[in-house]
Amino acid sequence: MVTGTMRLSIRLHGCRSLKEKRRPRQMLRDRIRNRFKVAVAEVDDQDTWDLLTMGVAAVGPDRGPVEQVLQQVARMVEEFGVGEVLEDSIKLHHH
């Protein structure tokens, strides 16, 4: 079994308050969960209005599919256009 985690940091476009940050955060979280069936949560920078840091976790039998899903998540977020992806570091753990 392999678990993969990804830290995804995004500089949000057009957010000027924590209230404005809520919409892109929820939209990204829901789309990632629904499309890729992975766990997603905001893991850092909760008090920073223009920076969104999310953690994404996936589980699978082999390294390849887990890594591929996490890479697809990063690409989708970048293509979605809500902000600039600053970091998308992936770590894989074999159990």
BAVODO-449013 format. One record per atom (N, C-alpha, C, O, CB): residue number from 1; x, y, z; atom name. Coordinates in pm, 1 decimal, padded with zeros to 6 digits. Glycine has a CB too. Layout:
// BAVODO-449013
[atom NUM,[X,Y,Z],'CA'],
...
// end
This chain:
// BAVODO-449013
[atom 1,[00084.2,-00117.8,00000.0],'N'],
[atom 1,[00000.0,00000.0,00000.0],'CA'],
[atom 1,[00088.8,00124.3,00000.0],'C'],
[atom 1,[00193.5,00128.1,00064.6],'O'],
[atom 1,[-00095.8,-00000.3,00122.0],'CB'],
[atom 2,[00044.3,00225.7,-00074.1],'N'],
[atom 2,[00116.4,00351.8,-00083.6],'CA'],
[atom 2,[00020.7,00465.7,-00049.6],'C'],
[atom 2,[-00091.2,00471.9,-00100.5],'O'],
[atom 2,[00178.0,00370.9,-00225.6],'CB'],
[atom 3,[00066.6,00555.5,00037.3],'N'],
[atom 3,[-00007.9,00678.8,00061.3],'CA'],
[atom 3,[00074.2,00793.2,00005.0],'C'],
[atom 3,[00196.7,00796.0,00017.5],'O'],
[atom 3,[-00038.1,00699.8,00214.1],'CB'],
[atom 4,[00006.0,00886.0,-00056.1],'N'],
[atom 4,[00072.5,01002.6,-00111.6],'CA'],
[atom 4,[00011.1,01128.5,-00055.9],'C'],
[atom 4,[-00110.7,01138.6,-00041.2],'O'],
[atom 4,[00065.0,01002.6,-00263.7],'CB'],
[atom 5,[00095.8,01224.0,-00025.2],'N'],
[atom 5,[00047.9,01353.4,00021.3],'CA'],
[atom 5,[00108.3,01463.8,-00064.4],'C'],
[atom 5,[00219.3,01451.1,-00116.1],'O'],
[atom 5,[00082.6,01374.8,00170.3],'CB'],
[atom 6,[00033.7,01570.7,-00078.2],'N'],
[atom 6,[00082.4,01684.1,-00155.0],'CA'],
[atom 6,[00046.5,01811.8,-00080.1],'C'],
[atom 6,[-00066.4,01829.2,-00034.2],'O'],
[atom 6,[00022.8,01684.7,-00299.1],'CB'],
[atom 7,[00143.1,01899.0,-00068.8],'N'],
[atom 7,[00121.0,02033.2,-00014.6],'CA'],
[atom 7,[00109.6,02125.1,-00134.8],'C'],
[atom 7,[00200.2,02132.1,-00217.9],'O'],
[atom 7,[00237.6,02078.8,00084.0],'CB'],
[atom 8,[-00001.3,02195.0,-00143.1],'N'],
[atom 8,[-00032.3,02277.7,-00258.6],'CA'],
[atom 8,[-00053.9,02421.1,-00210.9],'C'],
[atom 8,[-00152.3,02450.3,-00142.8],'O'],
[atom 8,[-00157.6,02224.0,-00334.5],'CB'],
[atom 9,[00038.1,02510.2,-00246.8],'N'],
[atom 9,[00027.6,02651.1,-00208.2],'CA'],
[atom 9,[-00006.7,02734.0,-00330.2],'C'],
[atom 9,[00057.6,02723.0,-00434.6],'O'],
[atom 9,[00159.0,02701.5,-00143.5],'CB'],
[atom 10,[-00109.6,02818.0,-00315.8],'N'],
[atom 10,[-00161.4,02895.8,-00427.8],'CA'],
[atom 10,[-00172.9,03042.2,-00386.2],'C'],
[atom 10,[-00232.4,03073.2,-00283.0],'O'],
[atom 10,[-00299.0,02840.7,-00475.0],'CB'],
[atom 11,[-00116.4,03131.5,-00465.7],'N'],
[atom 11,[-00135.0,03276.1,-00446.1],'CA'],
[atom 11,[-00263.1,03311.7,-00521.7],'C'],
[atom 11,[-00266.1,03307.1,-00644.6],'O'],
[atom 11,[-00008.6,03361.9,-00498.3],'CB'],
[atom 12,[-00367.6,03346.8,-00448.9],'N'],
[atom 12,[-00499.4,03370.7,-00507.3],'CA'],
[atom 12,[-00506.2,03506.5,-00577.0],'C'],
[atom 12,[-00451.8,03605.7,-00528.6],'O'],
[atom 12,[-00607.1,03362.1,-00399.3],'CB'],
[atom 13,[-00574.4,03508.8,-00691.9],'N'],
[atom 13,[-00596.4,03632.5,-00766.4],'CA'],
[atom 13,[-00723.3,03700.2,-00714.8],'C'],
[atom 13,[-00826.3,03634.6,-00699.2],'O'],
[atom 13,[-00606.9,03604.5,-00919.3],'CB'],
[atom 14,[-00716.7,03828.9,-00688.6],'N'],
[atom 14,[-00836.1,03907.0,-00660.7],'CA'],
[atom 14,[-00894.8,03896.2,-00521.5],'C'],
[atom 14,[-01000.6,03953.9,-00496.5],'O'],
[atom 14,[-00937.4,03869.9,-00754.3],'CB'],
[atom 15,[-00831.7,03825.8,-00430.3],'N'],
[atom 15,[-00884.2,03816.3,-00294.0],'CA'],
[atom 15,[-00826.0,03929.0,-00209.2],'C'],
[atom 15,[-00704.7,03949.3,-00204.0],'O'],
[atom 15,[-00851.2,03677.7,-00231.2],'CB'],
[atom 16,[-00916.2,04001.7,-00142.8],'N'],
[atom 16,[-00872.7,04112.8,-00059.6],'CA'],
[atom 16,[-00915.4,04097.1,00086.0],'C'],
[atom 16,[-00892.8,04185.8,00168.2],'O'],
[atom 16,[-00926.7,04241.9,-00114.6],'CB'],
[atom 17,[-00977.4,03983.3,00116.8],'N'],
[atom 17,[-01020.3,03958.0,00254.2],'CA'],
[atom 17,[-01035.2,03807.8,00275.0],'C'],
[atom 17,[-01038.5,03731.1,00178.8],'O'],
[atom 17,[-01153.7,04031.5,00285.8],'CB'],
[atom 18,[-01044.2,03766.9,00399.8],'N'],
[atom 18,[-01065.8,03625.2,00429.6],'CA'],
[atom 18,[-01201.8,03580.0,00377.8],'C'],
[atom 18,[-01218.3,03464.6,00338.0],'O'],
[atom 18,[-01055.2,03599.4,00581.2],'CB'],
[atom 19,[-01298.9,03670.6,00378.2],'N'],
[atom 19,[-01431.8,03637.3,00326.8],'CA'],
[atom 19,[-01425.5,03605.6,00176.8],'C'],
[atom 19,[-01489.5,03511.3,00130.4],'O'],
[atom 19,[-01530.4,03753.5,00353.0],'CB'],
[atom 20,[-01348.7,03684.0,00102.0],'N'],
[atom 20,[-01333.7,03658.7,-00041.9],'CA'],
[atom 20,[-01256.3,03529.7,-00068.4],'C'],
[atom 20,[-01274.5,03467.6,-00173.1],'O'],
[atom 20,[-01262.7,03776.8,-00109.4],'CB'],
[atom 21,[-01170.9,03488.9,00024.2],'N'],
[atom 21,[-01092.3,03366.2,00009.4],'CA'],
[atom 21,[-01180.7,03242.3,00019.0],'C'],
[atom 21,[-01148.1,03138.4,-00038.4],'O'],
[atom 21,[-00982.4,03360.2,00115.6],'CB'],
[atom 22,[-01291.3,03252.4,00090.5],'N'],
[atom 22,[-01378.4,03137.7,00116.4],'CA'],
[atom 22,[-01428.5,03071.7,-00012.8],'C'],
[atom 22,[-01429.0,02949.1,-00023.3],'O'],
[atom 22,[-01497.0,03181.3,00201.0],'CB'],
[atom 23,[-01470.0,03151.4,-00109.6],'N'],
[atom 23,[-01528.7,03094.9,-00232.9],'CA'],
[atom 23,[-01428.7,03010.3,-00313.0],'C'],
[atom 23,[-01459.3,02895.0,-00343.5],'O'],
[atom 23,[-01581.8,03207.7,-00321.5],'CB'],
[atom 24,[-01310.6,03062.8,-00348.3],'N'],
[atom 24,[-01217.4,02978.0,-00423.6],'CA'],
[atom 24,[-01171.5,02856.4,-00343.5],'C'],
[atom 24,[-01148.8,02750.1,-00401.3],'O'],
[atom 24,[-01096.3,03059.1,-00466.3],'CB'],
[atom 25,[-01157.5,02870.2,-00211.3],'N'],
[atom 25,[-01116.6,02757.3,-00127.6],'CA'],
[atom 25,[-01220.2,02645.9,-00133.4],'C'],
[atom 25,[-01185.1,02529.9,-00154.7],'O'],
[atom 25,[-01095.6,02802.5,00017.8],'CB'],
[atom 26,[-01345.7,02679.4,-00115.1],'N'],
[atom 26,[-01451.1,02578.1,-00116.9],'CA'],
[atom 26,[-01468.5,02518.2,-00256.1],'C'],
[atom 26,[-01489.4,02397.7,-00269.9],'O'],
[atom 26,[-01583.1,02638.4,-00069.2],'CB'],
[atom 27,[-01460.0,02602.0,-00359.0],'N'],
[atom 27,[-01476.7,02553.8,-00495.1],'CA'],
[atom 27,[-01365.0,02455.2,-00531.7],'C'],
[atom 27,[-01391.9,02348.7,-00587.2],'O'],
[atom 27,[-01478.6,02671.8,-00593.5],'CB'],
[atom 28,[-01240.1,02490.8,-00500.8],'N'],
[atom 28,[-01128.1,02401.1,-00529.5],'CA'],
[atom 28,[-01140.1,02271.3,-00450.1],'C'],
[atom 28,[-01124.0,02162.6,-00505.6],'O'],
[atom 28,[-00994.8,02470.0,-00497.6],'CB'],
[atom 29,[-01168.3,02282.6,-00320.6],'N'],
[atom 29,[-01180.2,02164.3,-00235.3],'CA'],
[atom 29,[-01287.1,02068.7,-00289.3],'C'],
[atom 29,[-01263.2,01948.5,-00300.2],'O'],
[atom 29,[-01214.0,02205.8,-00090.5],'CB'],
[atom 30,[-01403.0,02121.6,-00322.6],'N'],
[atom 30,[-01512.0,02036.8,-00371.4],'CA'],
[atom 30,[-01479.8,01973.6,-00506.2],'C'],
[atom 30,[-01507.6,01855.6,-00527.7],'O'],
[atom 30,[-01639.9,02117.5,-00382.2],'CB'],
[atom 31,[-01422.0,02050.7,-00596.5],'N'],
[atom 31,[-01389.0,01995.3,-00729.3],'CA'],
[atom 31,[-01280.9,01887.6,-00720.6],'C'],
[atom 31,[-01288.9,01785.2,-00788.5],'O'],
[atom 31,[-01342.5,02107.4,-00823.5],'CB'],
[atom 32,[-01180.6,01911.3,-00637.2],'N'],
[atom 32,[-01073.9,01811.5,-00621.5],'CA'],
[atom 32,[-01131.4,01683.3,-00561.8],'C'],
[atom 32,[-01104.3,01574.1,-00611.8],'O'],
[atom 32,[-00959.2,01866.4,-00531.8],'CB'],
[atom 33,[-01209.9,01695.5,-00456.2],'N'],
[atom 33,[-01270.6,01577.3,-00391.9],'CA'],
[atom 33,[-01357.9,01500.0,-00488.9],'C'],
[atom 33,[-01346.7,01377.8,-00499.2],'O'],
[atom 33,[-01353.7,01618.9,-00270.3],'CB'],
[atom 34,[-01444.8,01570.3,-00559.9],'N'],
[atom 34,[-01539.5,01503.9,-00649.3],'CA'],
[atom 34,[-01473.2,01439.0,-00770.2],'C'],
[atom 34,[-01511.3,01329.3,-00811.0],'O'],
[atom 34,[-01642.2,01602.5,-00696.2],'CB'],
[atom 35,[-01375.3,01505.9,-00826.7],'N'],
[atom 35,[-01311.9,01454.0,-00949.3],'CA'],
[atom 35,[-01211.7,01341.9,-00921.6],'C'],
[atom 35,[-01204.7,01244.9,-00997.1],'O'],
[atom 35,[-01241.5,01567.0,-01022.9],'CB'],
[atom 36,[-01133.9,01354.8,-00813.4],'N'],
[atom 36,[-01024.3,01261.4,-00791.5],'CA'],
[atom 36,[-01045.2,01165.6,-00674.2],'C'],
[atom 36,[-00965.9,01073.3,-00655.7],'O'],
[atom 36,[-00899.2,01337.7,-00769.8],'CB'],
[atom 37,[-01150.3,01185.8,-00595.2],'N'],
[atom 37,[-01179.3,01098.2,-00480.3],'CA'],
[atom 37,[-01060.8,01089.7,-00384.1],'C'],
[atom 37,[-01017.3,00980.9,-00346.3],'O'],
[atom 37,[-01216.5,00957.6,-00529.0],'CB'],
[atom 38,[-01010.4,01204.9,-00346.1],'N'],
[atom 38,[-00899.1,01216.4,-00252.0],'CA'],
[atom 38,[-00943.6,01302.9,-00133.7],'C'],
[atom 38,[-01047.7,01368.4,-00139.5],'O'],
[atom 38,[-00772.3,01277.4,-00321.5],'CB'],
[atom 39,[-00865.1,01302.3,-00027.9],'N'],
[atom 39,[-00891.4,01387.7,00087.3],'CA'],
[atom 39,[-00823.8,01523.0,00066.0],'C'],
[atom 39,[-00710.2,01529.2,00019.0],'O'],
[atom 39,[-00841.5,01320.9,00218.8],'CB'],
[atom 40,[-00893.9,01631.3,00100.9],'N'],
[atom 40,[-00842.0,01766.6,00081.3],'CA'],
[atom 40,[-00878.5,01851.2,00202.9],'C'],
[atom 40,[-00990.6,01844.4,00253.4],'O'],
[atom 40,[-00898.3,01830.3,-00050.0],'CB'],
[atom 41,[-00782.4,01931.1,00249.1],'N'],
[atom 41,[-00809.2,02023.2,00359.7],'CA'],
[atom 41,[-00714.8,02142.3,00350.9],'C'],
[atom 41,[-00602.8,02130.3,00301.1],'O'],
[atom 41,[-00794.1,01951.6,00496.5],'CB'],
[atom 42,[-00760.4,02256.7,00399.4],'N'],
[atom 42,[-00671.4,02371.3,00413.4],'CA'],
[atom 42,[-00582.4,02343.2,00533.4],'C'],
[atom 42,[-00632.6,02318.0,00642.9],'O'],
[atom 42,[-00751.5,02506.7,00430.4],'CB'],
[atom 43,[-00450.7,02347.1,00514.4],'N'],
[atom 43,[-00358.1,02303.3,00619.2],'CA'],
[atom 43,[-00268.8,02413.4,00675.2],'C'],
[atom 43,[-00199.4,02391.5,00774.5],'O'],
[atom 43,[-00272.2,02194.7,00566.3],'CB'],
[atom 44,[-00269.4,02530.1,00613.9],'N'],
[atom 44,[-00183.4,02638.5,00661.1],'CA'],
[atom 44,[-00234.5,02770.2,00603.5],'C'],
[atom 44,[-00318.8,02771.2,00513.8],'O'],
[atom 44,[-00034.4,02614.0,00620.7],'CB'],
[atom 45,[-00183.5,02879.4,00655.2],'N'],
[atom 45,[-00213.6,03014.1,00604.1],'CA'],
[atom 45,[-00361.6,03050.1,00612.3],'C'],
[atom 45,[-00411.7,03124.7,00528.2],'O'],
[atom 45,[-00167.7,03025.7,00460.8],'CB'],
[atom 46,[-00432.0,02998.1,00712.5],'N'],
[atom 46,[-00575.1,03026.0,00725.5],'CA'],
[atom 46,[-00603.0,03175.2,00747.5],'C'],
[atom 46,[-00711.0,03222.8,00712.6],'O'],
[atom 46,[-00633.6,02944.9,00840.9],'CB'],
[atom 47,[-00508.3,03248.9,00804.2],'N'],
[atom 47,[-00528.9,03390.6,00831.7],'CA'],
[atom 47,[-00468.9,03482.2,00725.5],'C'],
[atom 47,[-00465.0,03603.9,00743.5],'O'],
[atom 47,[-00470.5,03424.7,00965.3],'CB'],
[atom 48,[-00422.6,03424.7,00616.0],'N'],
[atom 48,[-00364.9,03503.2,00506.9],'CA'],
[atom 48,[-00464.6,03504.9,00392.5],'C'],
[atom 48,[-00494.9,03400.1,00335.5],'O'],
[atom 48,[-00227.0,03445.0,00460.6],'CB'],
[atom 49,[-00515.6,03621.2,00358.2],'N'],
[atom 49,[-00626.7,03630.8,00264.0],'CA'],
[atom 49,[-00591.6,03598.2,00119.7],'C'],
[atom 49,[-00680.1,03559.0,00043.7],'O'],
[atom 49,[-00682.9,03766.6,00269.4],'CB'],
[atom 50,[-00465.9,03612.9,00078.8],'N'],
[atom 50,[-00431.5,03588.7,-00061.7],'CA'],
[atom 50,[-00348.0,03462.1,-00083.4],'C'],
[atom 50,[-00299.0,03438.5,-00193.9],'O'],
[atom 50,[-00356.5,03707.4,-00116.1],'CB'],
[atom 51,[-00331.8,03381.3,00020.5],'N'],
[atom 51,[-00253.6,03258.4,00009.0],'CA'],
[atom 51,[-00336.3,03140.5,00059.7],'C'],
[atom 51,[-00387.4,03142.7,00171.7],'O'],
[atom 51,[-00120.2,03269.8,00087.9],'CB'],
[atom 52,[-00348.6,03039.0,-00023.3],'N'],
[atom 52,[-00424.7,02919.3,00011.1],'CA'],
[atom 52,[-00329.8,02800.5,00009.3],'C'],
[atom 52,[-00269.4,02770.5,-00093.7],'O'],
[atom 52,[-00544.2,02897.2,-00087.4],'CB'],
[atom 53,[-00316.4,02733.1,00122.7],'N'],
[atom 53,[-00231.3,02614.9,00131.3],'CA'],
[atom 53,[-00317.8,02496.2,00168.2],'C'],
[atom 53,[-00378.7,02491.7,00275.1],'O'],
[atom 53,[-00116.7,02634.7,00234.7],'CB'],
[atom 54,[-00321.7,02399.3,00076.4],'N'],
[atom 54,[-00406.0,02281.8,00094.6],'CA'],
[atom 54,[-00321.2,02156.4,00100.0],'C'],
[atom 54,[-00215.2,02148.3,00038.0],'O'],
[atom 54,[-00509.2,02271.2,-00017.6],'CB'],
[atom 55,[-00368.8,02059.9,00174.2],'N'],
[atom 55,[-00308.9,01928.0,00175.9],'CA'],
[atom 55,[-00401.3,01832.3,00102.6],'C'],
[atom 55,[-00523.1,01836.0,00120.2],'O'],
[atom 55,[-00282.1,01880.0,00321.0],'CB'],
[atom 56,[-00342.2,01746.9,00020.4],'N'],
[atom 56,[-00418.6,01647.4,-00055.2],'CA'],
[atom 56,[-00358.2,01511.9,-00024.3],'C'],
[atom 56,[-00236.1,01496.7,-00024.4],'O'],
[atom 56,[-00417.0,01677.1,-00210.2],'CB'],
[atom 57,[-00443.7,01412.0,00002.4],'N'],
[atom 57,[-00394.7,01277.3,00034.0],'CA'],
[atom 57,[-00466.4,01174.0,-00051.3],'C'],
[atom 57,[-00587.3,01181.8,-00073.2],'O'],
[atom 57,[-00414.1,01245.5,00184.0],'CB'],
[atom 58,[-00388.6,01076.4,-00099.4],'N'],
[atom 58,[-00442.3,00967.5,-00180.4],'CA'],
[atom 58,[-00380.1,00835.9,-00135.3],'C'],
[atom 58,[-00267.7,00833.1,-00085.4],'O'],
[atom 58,[-00415.6,00992.1,-00331.5],'CB'],
[atom 59,[-00454.2,00727.3,-00153.3],'N'],
[atom 59,[-00407.9,00593.9,-00115.1],'CA'],
[atom 59,[-00427.6,00500.2,-00233.3],'C'],
[atom 59,[-00526.4,00510.7,-00306.0],'O'],
[atom 59,[-00483.7,00541.2,00011.2],'CB'],
[atom 60,[-00332.8,00408.3,-00252.3],'N'],
[atom 60,[-00344.7,00311.2,-00359.7],'CA'],
[atom 60,[-00251.5,00194.1,-00338.9],'C'],
[atom 60,[-00170.0,00193.9,-00246.7],'O'],
[atom 60,[-00316.8,00376.3,-00492.7],'CB'],
[atom 61,[-00263.9,00093.8,-00425.3],'N'],
[atom 61,[-00182.2,-00025.4,-00410.0],'CA'],
[atom 61,[-00037.7,-00006.4,-00457.5],'C'],
[atom 61,[00052.6,-00075.5,-00410.5],'O'],
[atom 61,[-00245.2,-00138.8,-00485.1],'CB'],
[atom 62,[-00015.8,00087.8,-00551.2],'N'],
[atom 62,[00116.4,00109.0,-00610.3],'CA'],
[atom 62,[00150.5,00257.3,-00615.1],'C'],
[atom 62,[00063.1,00343.5,-00606.2],'O'],
[atom 62,[00122.7,00049.0,-00751.2],'CB'],
[atom 63,[00278.3,00284.1,-00629.2],'N'],
[atom 63,[00329.0,00420.8,-00634.9],'CA'],
[atom 63,[00276.2,00496.9,-00756.1],'C'],
[atom 63,[00234.3,00611.9,-00743.1],'O'],
[atom 63,[00480.4,00419.8,-00637.1],'CB'],
[atom 64,[00277.6,00435.6,-00871.2],'N'],
[atom 64,[00242.2,00502.2,-00997.8],'CA'],
[atom 64,[00106.6,00570.9,-00996.8],'C'],
[atom 64,[00098.4,00691.0,-01022.5],'O'],
[atom 64,[00244.4,00402.6,-01108.7],'CB'],
[atom 65,[-00000.8,00496.6,-00967.5],'N'],
[atom 65,[-00133.4,00559.8,-00970.0],'CA'],
[atom 65,[-00150.2,00670.9,-00866.8],'C'],
[atom 65,[-00216.1,00771.2,-00894.3],'O'],
[atom 65,[-00239.3,00455.6,-00947.4],'CB'],
[atom 66,[-00092.0,00654.4,-00749.7],'N'],
[atom 66,[-00103.4,00756.2,-00644.5],'CA'],
[atom 66,[-00032.1,00883.7,-00688.7],'C'],
[atom 66,[-00087.8,00993.0,-00678.0],'O'],
[atom 66,[-00043.9,00704.4,-00510.1],'CB'],
[atom 67,[00089.4,00870.1,-00737.7],'N'],
[atom 67,[00164.9,00986.3,-00784.0],'CA'],
[atom 67,[00094.9,01054.1,-00901.9],'C'],
[atom 67,[00091.7,01176.9,-00910.1],'O'],
[atom 67,[00307.1,00944.8,-00823.8],'CB'],
[atom 68,[00039.9,00975.6,-00991.4],'N'],
[atom 68,[-00029.0,01030.0,-01108.2],'CA'],
[atom 68,[-00151.9,01111.7,-01067.8],'C'],
[atom 68,[-00175.4,01219.1,-01123.1],'O'],
[atom 68,[-00070.0,00916.8,-01202.5],'CB'],
[atom 69,[-00229.4,01062.5,-00973.1],'N'],
[atom 69,[-00347.8,01135.7,-00927.3],'CA'],
[atom 69,[-00307.7,01269.5,-00866.6],'C'],
[atom 69,[-00369.8,01371.9,-00895.2],'O'],
[atom 69,[-00427.0,01052.3,-00824.7],'CB'],
[atom 70,[-00204.5,01269.2,-00783.3],'N'],
[atom 70,[-00161.0,01393.8,-00720.5],'CA'],
[atom 70,[-00109.1,01493.7,-00824.5],'C'],
[atom 70,[-00133.6,01613.7,-00811.8],'O'],
[atom 70,[-00052.3,01365.3,-00616.3],'CB'],
[atom 71,[-00039.1,01446.8,-00925.3],'N'],
[atom 71,[00007.8,01534.5,-01032.4],'CA'],
[atom 71,[-00110.0,01591.6,-01111.5],'C'],
[atom 71,[-00107.5,01707.8,-01152.2],'O'],
[atom 71,[00102.8,01458.3,-01126.3],'CB'],
[atom 72,[-00212.5,01509.8,-01132.9],'N'],
[atom 72,[-00331.4,01556.8,-01203.8],'CA'],
[atom 72,[-00405.0,01663.8,-01123.5],'C'],
[atom 72,[-00458.5,01759.0,-01180.4],'O'],
[atom 72,[-00425.5,01439.5,-01233.5],'CB'],
[atom 73,[-00407.6,01648.0,-00992.1],'N'],
[atom 73,[-00469.3,01749.8,-00905.7],'CA'],
[atom 73,[-00395.8,01882.5,-00922.3],'C'],
[atom 73,[-00459.0,01986.6,-00939.9],'O'],
[atom 73,[-00467.3,01704.8,-00756.3],'CB'],
[atom 74,[-00263.6,01879.4,-00916.8],'N'],
[atom 74,[-00184.6,02001.9,-00931.2],'CA'],
[atom 74,[-00208.8,02068.2,-01066.7],'C'],
[atom 74,[-00221.5,02190.4,-01074.3],'O'],
[atom 74,[-00035.4,01971.2,-00913.8],'CB'],
[atom 75,[-00215.3,01988.8,-01173.5],'N'],
[atom 75,[-00241.7,02043.7,-01307.2],'CA'],
[atom 75,[-00380.8,02106.4,-01315.0],'C'],
[atom 75,[-00397.7,02214.3,-01371.8],'O'],
[atom 75,[-00228.0,01933.8,-01413.6],'CB'],
[atom 76,[-00480.3,02038.1,-01257.5],'N'],
[atom 76,[-00616.5,02090.7,-01261.2],'CA'],
[atom 76,[-00625.3,02224.8,-01188.3],'C'],
[atom 76,[-00690.4,02317.6,-01236.3],'O'],
[atom 76,[-00714.4,01990.2,-01198.9],'CB'],
[atom 77,[-00560.5,02234.6,-01073.8],'N'],
[atom 77,[-00562.8,02359.4,-00997.1],'CA'],
[atom 77,[-00497.2,02471.2,-01077.7],'C'],
[atom 77,[-00547.8,02583.4,-01081.5],'O'],
[atom 77,[-00491.0,02341.7,-00860.6],'CB'],
[atom 78,[-00386.4,02441.1,-01141.0],'N'],
[atom 78,[-00317.5,02541.2,-01222.3],'CA'],
[atom 78,[-00403.3,02585.6,-01340.2],'C'],
[atom 78,[-00410.6,02704.7,-01370.6],'O'],
[atom 78,[-00184.3,02486.2,-01272.6],'CB'],
[atom 79,[-00468.1,02490.0,-01406.6],'N'],
[atom 79,[-00553.0,02521.4,-01521.2],'CA'],
[atom 79,[-00681.0,02592.5,-01480.2],'C'],
[atom 79,[-00739.3,02665.2,-01560.5],'O'],
[atom 79,[-00587.1,02395.0,-01596.8],'CB'],
[atom 80,[-00725.2,02573.0,-01357.5],'N'],
[atom 80,[-00848.5,02633.3,-01308.4],'CA'],
[atom 80,[-00837.8,02785.4,-01305.1],'C'],
[atom 80,[-00937.7,02854.7,-01324.4],'O'],
[atom 80,[-00882.0,02579.9,-01169.4],'CB'],
[atom 81,[-00718.2,02837.9,-01280.9],'N'],
[atom 81,[-00693.5,02979.8,-01295.2],'CA'],
[atom 81,[-00733.8,03070.0,-01180.5],'C'],
[atom 81,[-00747.8,03190.6,-01200.6],'O'],
[atom 81,[-00760.2,03024.8,-01411.6],'CB'],
[atom 82,[-00753.0,03016.4,-01060.9],'N'],
[atom 82,[-00788.5,03102.9,-00947.4],'CA'],
[atom 82,[-00666.5,03169.1,-00885.9],'C'],
[atom 82,[-00678.9,03261.5,-00805.5],'O'],
[atom 82,[-00861.8,03022.8,-00841.0],'CB'],
[atom 83,[-00548.7,03121.7,-00923.9],'N'],
[atom 83,[-00427.3,03178.6,-00868.7],'CA'],
[atom 83,[-00303.7,03111.4,-00925.3],'C'],
[atom 83,[-00311.7,03021.9,-01009.5],'O'],
[atom 83,[-00428.0,03167.4,-00718.2],'CB'],
[atom 84,[-00190.7,03156.6,-00877.3],'N'],
[atom 84,[-00061.0,03103.9,-00920.2],'CA'],
[atom 84,[-00017.0,02994.2,-00822.7],'C'],
[atom 84,[-00010.5,03017.4,-00702.0],'O'],
[atom 84,[00046.3,03218.0,-00927.9],'CB'],
[atom 85,[00012.8,02875.6,-00874.7],'N'],
[atom 85,[00061.1,02766.5,-00790.2],'CA'],
[atom 85,[00206.3,02795.0,-00754.4],'C'],
[atom 85,[00292.6,02802.6,-00841.8],'O'],
[atom 85,[00046.8,02627.7,-00862.0],'CB'],
[atom 86,[00232.1,02810.8,-00624.7],'N'],
[atom 86,[00366.5,02840.6,-00575.9],'CA'],
[atom 86,[00443.1,02714.3,-00539.1],'C'],
[atom 86,[00565.4,02708.8,-00552.3],'O'],
[atom 86,[00359.1,02932.8,-00455.8],'CB'],
[atom 87,[00370.7,02613.2,-00493.1],'N'],
[atom 87,[00433.8,02488.4,-00448.4],'CA'],
[atom 87,[00336.8,02373.2,-00471.1],'C'],
[atom 87,[00216.4,02386.9,-00449.6],'O'],
[atom 87,[00475.5,02496.6,-00297.8],'CB'],
[atom 88,[00390.0,02260.6,-00514.4],'N'],
[atom 88,[00309.7,02138.5,-00526.2],'CA'],
[atom 88,[00398.3,02018.1,-00494.5],'C'],
[atom 88,[00421.1,01931.5,-00579.0],'O'],
[atom 88,[00247.0,02125.4,-00669.5],'CB'],
[atom 89,[00447.0,02014.8,-00371.9],'N'],
[atom 89,[00541.0,01909.8,-00332.0],'CA'],
[atom 89,[00466.4,01781.1,-00295.6],'C'],
[atom 89,[00372.1,01781.6,-00216.5],'O'],
[atom 89,[00627.1,01957.0,-00212.8],'CB'],
[atom 90,[00511.7,01671.9,-00355.8],'N'],
[atom 90,[00449.8,01540.2,-00336.1],'CA'],
[atom 90,[00544.9,01451.8,-00255.6],'C'],
[atom 90,[00665.5,01448.6,-00280.5],'O'],
[atom 90,[00414.9,01473.2,-00473.4],'CB'],
[atom 91,[00487.9,01380.3,-00158.6],'N'],
[atom 91,[00563.6,01281.0,-00082.2],'CA'],
[atom 91,[00486.7,01150.0,-00086.1],'C'],
[atom 91,[00365.2,01146.5,-00066.6],'O'],
[atom 91,[00587.5,01327.8,00065.5],'CB'],
[atom 92,[00560.0,01042.7,-00111.7],'N'],
[atom 92,[00500.4,00908.9,-00115.3],'CA'],
[atom 92,[00553.3,00826.1,00001.5],'C'],
[atom 92,[00671.4,00833.3,00035.3],'O'],
[atom 92,[00530.8,00838.2,-00250.5],'CB'],
[atom 93,[00465.7,00748.6,00061.9],'N'],
[atom 93,[00500.5,00667.4,00176.8],'CA'],
[atom 93,[00457.6,00522.4,00149.5],'C'],
[atom 93,[00340.6,00496.4,00121.5],'O'],
[atom 93,[00433.5,00722.8,00306.3],'CB'],
[atom 94,[00551.2,00430.0,00157.5],'N'],
[atom 94,[00522.1,00287.9,00135.5],'CA'],
[atom 94,[00493.5,00222.0,00269.9],'C'],
[atom 94,[00566.0,00243.6,00367.0],'O'],
[atom 94,[00640.8,00216.4,00062.8],'CB'],
[atom 95,[00388.6,00142.6,00274.8],'N'],
[atom 95,[00350.4,00073.7,00400.1],'CA'],
[atom 95,[00352.6,-00076.8,00378.8],'C'],
[atom 95,[00323.7,-00152.7,00471.4],'O'],
[atom 95,[00209.1,00119.1,00448.5],'CB'],
// end
